[in-house]
Structures are given as structure tokens and as C-alpha cells.
Amino acid sequence: MAEEKRAVELALQMDKSGRPPGNDKHDSPSIEDNFRSFFSLPAAKRRYRRLGNDEADGQQPKITGGLKTMPFIIGNETCEKLAVVGVQGNMMVYLTTKYNMKKVAATSMLNAWSGTMGLATLPGAFLADSYIGRFGMITIGCFSYVLAMFILTLTAVIPGFSPSSCSATDKKLSKCESASAGQFALLVLFFIFMAGGSAGTRPSVMAFGADQFAQGGEREKRRLQSYFNWYYFAGRVAVIIALTFVVYIQSDVSWGFGFSLCTAFMLTSSISFLLGAPNYRHEIPQGSALTGFAQVILASVKNRNLPLPPDSLHLHHEQSSCDKPCLTNQFRFLNKAAIMTPGHTPPIDSWRVCSVEKIEGLKSVIRTLPIFSCGIANQITNAQQHTFPVLQAQSMDRRIGSKGFKIPAGSFSVFSLFVLIAWLPFYDRVVVPYARRNTRNNRGITVFQRLGIGFAISSLSMLVAGLVEVKRRTTARSHGLTDQPSAVVPISALWLLPQFCIYGLAEAFYAVGHLEFFYEQFPATMRSTAIAMSWCMTALGNYLSAVIVNVIHNTTGRDGKPDWLDDNLNRGHLEYFYWLLSGLEALNLVYFIICTGTYKHRDPFTAAETKPDACTGCHGIEFECIQE
């Protein structure tokens, strides 16, 4: 309610002055004012001004937010997944067939693209929290996606926008036409707009949906939980459709028609979101956690020579004395950022004195960095699911039956998703209750145990992938297909199912475990930062994968011998690459166990039941507190 009152006052002052308060010294609005005025504040202004007029007339104010906004938000998410995943799932095939790219070059480009899309969520979250607002960023992201899809469709429809087709003979002799500078520029422009779409939507859509529900109350909690369930369910169903129906249209009907379908889906996603604009509840941008981190570091440096007080009377808090968070002794040098001196009077300069809440938020990020690094190493395995396995499937017999339906090469990753969707309810309804009786842990197993199991299974999936590649390459050699990279090896592509299914099981453990870990270890005010860190973990894993692929490609092929990742899979040793990843994942598991042994973990189930100490004002958690 306090935030709403502030927004009402702000909107009314804007009605009188035409600009936000506090700018009387300036004759023209700043860039920040223009950002706020164009994307965020007008929506909030209209909303709160309407409420004020209704109340003045004695009418019932119009209620925004709630369940009536869910069809628009979930519809936006569903259509976006159909478009984006439909493109991502088949890009490896498109680049190697339509753009005549080498397999290693295409893999590196896709890894770098995926990494950039994940890393773009950081500036996207910063702009959404500090200037533009979530509604504005989602709108920008949606139309950036539309432009990207439109450009990609042009490369598939207009002949001069992509290289000419290459025959099997030309491929064997490496005489295929490469993309010209203009054609490659179109591809890069597509990737840039896709990154812009990711920056706008990924860190904001889920949080914007949660903004539509009021805080507090069992009824609102149930509605919020229902929203999360439907949001996840709709997204997973859309991914399945994208990896089957949409990918099939692209591969077996027409690239142009398939990409046009993705463009239509993305346009529908944008329209669906904008249609709900009159009903949305808009939150005024309050500032980014990244700015708060910079303030804590700078303030702690400025106050480095000041002694820490023996109590917290001279420490700055944002909350009332009855709800003070605990200031921990871990990373104690940061605590000096909260020191209040007699010269510090309201309003407090956040670049000289920071609240305990901001300090503990930064500590939460620093504390999780070792676990974060384990996730980066694990994402190297995840980065392979849409690259080399797709090329393997393309070289194998993908028919179901002797003359049956041919599974598109880009659709095999859907089997991982089937396993994940089937395992999660089984885990929740069967495994957790059984484990709970034996471990007496409310979860059944701890978050770290769940992550460790996921890492171990992920290593197993790469081990199995290597064995399957040995089987595929042996079959190719026995049929005299070693020097025919475009020939279909007479071995069923269903041999790839074990590695995909095992990986799907691994993802069910570590992906959900990572979300749980970041969500619980961060303060409530930093939940969006937790989501952004998950995306950044994926991004850095993709970048690292691109580096490893290029290093192996450039160092393993010597003395006239093909390298492990040779463009002709029948002559290379892709299995060595898979086994290397399996070994790295095993080493990552050992490193993870070492990290968990030194991590001071806060158990939310015990902490939730602990009340603040009446004398200290600190919440009882497993860290040492500075007592009052």
C-alpha cells in the first residue's frame, strides 16, 4: 500500500507539473525521465489517476491485476516458446544445410549465440528494475523477437539472402559456396535481435505475472501458485509442440514456411500481451540490485578506516526495529558500509551509507559463487543437446518402421523433455515421501544432494553418448561410408534415445535444484536477481563450450589425421569429445562436493520457524550475528 500511495502522489504531481517531482532545477527532462515517461510511468499514472477520480466520485475503483490477466501473460509465454524454441531447435540443421557452414563453426556460433542470449538478461533486468519497467521491457523484447524472426524468414525465402544449395558431391569435395558478407550480416543481425528479445522477456515475464497478485493472504498465495503451475505447464507444452510440429514443418515442408510460422507465433505473442494492457498492475521501477551492489562496495571502501561498532545502534536499516535482518560476520569487511556516523542525517546518501539489507544481498551473491561456478561447468553438457547430437541424428536412419514417419533431426531433444515431465510428478509424489520417512528432511533430500545427483547423471549421459557414437561410426565403416559424410548410416537413430533420456533425468535434478538453491539463498528483494543468475550460468556455460570445441578442433587433428570434431563425423572421433565432457563433469562433481563441505547453508524450513530474537532483533539462522 505504501508503494501505491507513493505512485498516486507521483502521478498527481505529474498531472500538475508535467514531469516527475524533483526535477525543478532542470528545464528539460533527462534521459531517465524520458525512459520512465515513455514506457512505465504513463501506465502507472493512468492507473492511479483513474483510481483517484473513482474514489472522488464515490465509485468503486477499478481493480487491476489478478487472474483475468493470466490468459494474456500465459498466452504471450506460450506463443513465444513456440517461436523461439522452434527456431533454436533446428538452427544447427539450417546453418549446416542452408548456409553451408562447417559443423564446428556452426556449433561455435550457436554456443556463442545461446550464451549471449543468456547474458543479455542482466542488462535487461537492470533496465526493467531501474528505468523502463517490466511492461516496457517485455514489449521491447517481443517486437525485437518479431524483427529477428522476420529477418530469418527473409534468408529462407529470398534466394539472394542465403548461399546457393550444395550437392552431396560438392560437400564431399568441400566446394560449397560460403555466405557472402551481406548474407552473413543478415545472420548476425538476426542473432542481435534475438539477444534483444531475450533481454526484454526472459528476466521480466514471470516476475511481471507475479506482480499481478497482491502480497499476503492465503487466497492470493494459492492464486500465485496456480499461476506458476500454469505458466510452467503451458511453456513445456509449447516446447514439445515446437520441437515436433514446428521443426517438422521447417525440415520436411519448407524452411520459409516454417520460419514464417515462427514469425506469426511471435507476432501473436506480442499482440496477446498488449491486449491485456488495460488490466495489468504496473510496478514503478524501484532500482536494480546491481546498483545496490556497487553502492555497498564503494561505501565499504570509503568507510574502511572506521571501526565497526560493538552493537547495531549505529548501523543503517531499511526496515523497522521489530524486523531487522541479521548482519552476518561472513565477509565482515562489507559490514562497514552500514556504519552510521553523527554527520549522517536523513536523507541518507546510499553511496556513503548502505542498509544492512543491501549488504546481506551482496553477501548472498558472493556466498553462492562457488556453487554458481559448478553450474557453469555443468552447462557445458547442456550446450551439446542441440549441436552434435542433431548432426548424429541427421546421419542416421530416422524412420519409424521400414517406410514409416521420419523423425526430424532437431526433434530428438524432445525425448529429454518427456522424461523430465514424467519424472517430476513421480519424484514429488513417490520419491520425496519415501525419502522423507528415511531422512526426516522436509524435501526428502537436500538441495545439494539433488544437485550432486544431477551432476552425476549428467556425466553418465555423456559416457553413454560416446558409446552410441562408437556404435554409429563402426556401422558406417563396416558399410564403406567413411568418406561419404552425407550418406545415411544404416543404424536406427533411436539408438540416441538413451543419452537423451538420461540427460532429461539429470536435468530434472540439477535444473530444478539450481532454481531452488538461488531462490532460497537470496533475500526476498533479490528473487529477480536469482533468476538472472540462473540465465547467466547458462550463458557462461555456452561460452565455455564454444571455447572447448574450438580448442579441440584446432589441437587434435595433426600429421594429416582428422581431428575429433572433423566435419565428416565418420572420420572423426566425436566419442572422445563426449568422454572428455563426461570426465570434466565427474571432476566438477568432486569440486562441487568440496564446495558444499565449506558452504554455510541456510535451511529455509528451520529458518522459517525461527522468530526474531527480542533482544537482538536478529533472525536465527546459521550465521554468526552482530548482537545489539
Salt bridges, closest charged atoms under 4 A:
GLU4 OE2 - ARG47 NH2 3.52
ASP15 OD1 - LYS45 NZ 3.53
ASP15 OD1 - ARG49 NH1 3.11
ASP24 OD1 - ARG19 NH2 3.89
GLU32 OE2 - ARG36 NE 3.24
GLU77 OE2 - LYS81 NZ 2.50
ASP129 OD1 - ARG134 NH2 3.94
ASP211 OD2 - ARG134 NH1 2.50
GLU218 OE2 - LYS221 NZ 3.94
GLU220 OE2 - ARG223 NH1 3.54
ASP323 OD1 - HIS619 NE2 3.18
GLU360 OE2 - LYS363 NZ 3.36
ASP397 OD1 - ARG399 NE 3.05
ASP428 OD2 - ARG429 NE 3.93
GLU469 OE1 - ARG472 NE 2.93
ASP483 OD1 - ARG571 NH1 3.05
GLU516 OE1 - ARG443 NE 3.34
GLU516 OE2 - ARG450 NH1 3.21
GLU520 OE2 - ARG443 NH2 2.21
ASP563 OD1 - HIS553 ND1 3.15
GLU575 OE2 - ARG473 NH2 2.46
GLU575 OE2 - HIS573 ND1 3.05
GLU628 OE2 - LYS324 NZ 2.99
